Amino acid sequence: MAFPLPESNPEALGLDPRALGRMCAVIERHIAEGHHPGAQVAVARHGKLALFRSFGHAKVAPDKVADARSVFLMYSNTKVVTAAAVWMLAEDGLIRFNDPVALHVPEFAANGKGDITVLQLLTHQGGFPSAMVPESCWEDHAALRKAVSNFTLEWTPGTKVRYHPAAAHWVAAVLIEAVTGKDFRTFIKERVTGPLGLADEIFVGLPADQLDRAADIYDPKVDGAYVPRAGENTAAHHAAGIPGGGGYGSARGMAAFYQMLAQGGVLNGVRVLSPRTIEFVTRNFTGDRIDEYMGLPMCRGIGPHSRGDYPVARGLGTVAHPRTFGHGGVGSSYCWADPTSGVSFAFFSNCRQTEDFHNKRMDVVSSLAHMAILPA
């Protein structure tokens, strides 16, 4: 399958190559300093790919160099891909964003959850951030539906903003399956990644014949050696496509996905969403309320978060335009789009670093990408 973004170069797309060179140098330095074994970065603008580079190693044992075929664990960048499938249900007229989830999954009303709306669910206001889905439910979809329906509340829905690391998007997966009658992973491929020409670049559920492409994920070094994250470097984890944090993708694939969002729902002539939908889901629905998990306002949209005007930013870059929106992956990655300039960006690494290092690293790397943007 041909990649949907034609290749270009920074100068032709109004990007300063010096700033992008500094960005790449930072990534190379971090690998040399031992912060992660490998990485990928991609930048696109106006429907064309300006930069795509792989660095270091996808796996340290056995040694495997990261290259253009490598795909990385996206962690919570998966949330926006899953959310896009929910947006499509709204565009199909099958749900409304203000519908209670229980309207479509009646048993979800158990334990006081009957009034939680789709909007509250995907803006981290649902009230069950600590709820877990056991591995035994990954491939048993009846058990998955029962598990999310049995979630219990930790606080009254809508009264707080607190990041739900996994639970909310398991509910979104069940919602997709209840409305469509299809495995959520199949629906995402059929309606999101497939039509965009990204089915070979972004996977929510990595097929067995693609396992050789997957970079391993590690914890920071102990006694000079990276520590493999055993529970996530398995075929079962790869195949599960955990909707809030288990997708795999390339940096160029996610830069293309966000290029679609930056262009109002169209990529390489293929429209999958309407401009009004993109405008709506990327609004700030949580205002200046503090996300209690993050400790600062996150300006939550229905999937991504936006930069806003708060002095401190997470992941998107301090110098980003306030309308820039995107998402991160714990300790390892960030992807975003700036609709005012038409630029999209994706960075992946394969070490789940401390949040202190990751937040500072992404502020530098993302800000350098923004600093490359010249007037169109």
Sequence and secondary structure as in RCSB ss.txt:
>XXXX:A:sequence
MAFPLPESNPEALGLDPRALGRMCAVIERHIAEGHHPGAQVAVARHGKLALFRSFGHAKVAPDKVADARSVFLMY
SNTKVVTAAAVWMLAEDGLIRFNDPVALHVPEFAANGKGDITVLQLLTHQGGFPSAMVPESCWEDHAALRKAVSN
FTLEWTPGTKVRYHPAAAHWVAAVLIEAVTGKDFRTFIKERVTGPLGLADEIFVGLPADQLDRAADIYDPKVDGA
YVPRAGENTAAHHAAGIPGGGGYGSARGMAAFYQMLAQGGVLNGVRVLSPRTIEFVTRNFTGDRIDEYMGLPMCR
GIGPHSRGDYPVARGLGTVAHPRTFGHGGVGSSYCWADPTSGVSFAFFSNCRQTEDFHNKRMDVVSSLAHMAILP
A
>XXXX:A:secstr
   SS B  TGGGTB HHHHHHHHHHHHHHHHTTS SEEEEEEEETTEEEEEEEEEEEEETTEEE  TT BEEEE
TTHHHHHHHHHHHHHHTTS  TTSBGGGTSGGGGGGGTTT BHHHHHTT SS TT    GGGSS HHHHHHHHHT
   SS TTS B   SSHHHHHHHHHHHHHHSS HHHHHIIIIITTTT TTTEESS  GGGGGGB   EEEEETTE
EEE TTTSSHHHHHH  TTT EEE HHHHHHHHHHHHTTSEETTEE S HHHHHHHTS SSTT EETTTTEE  B
 SSSEE  S SS SSS TTS TT EEEEETTTEEEEEETTTTEEEEEEESB   HHHHHHHHHHHHHHHHHTB  
 
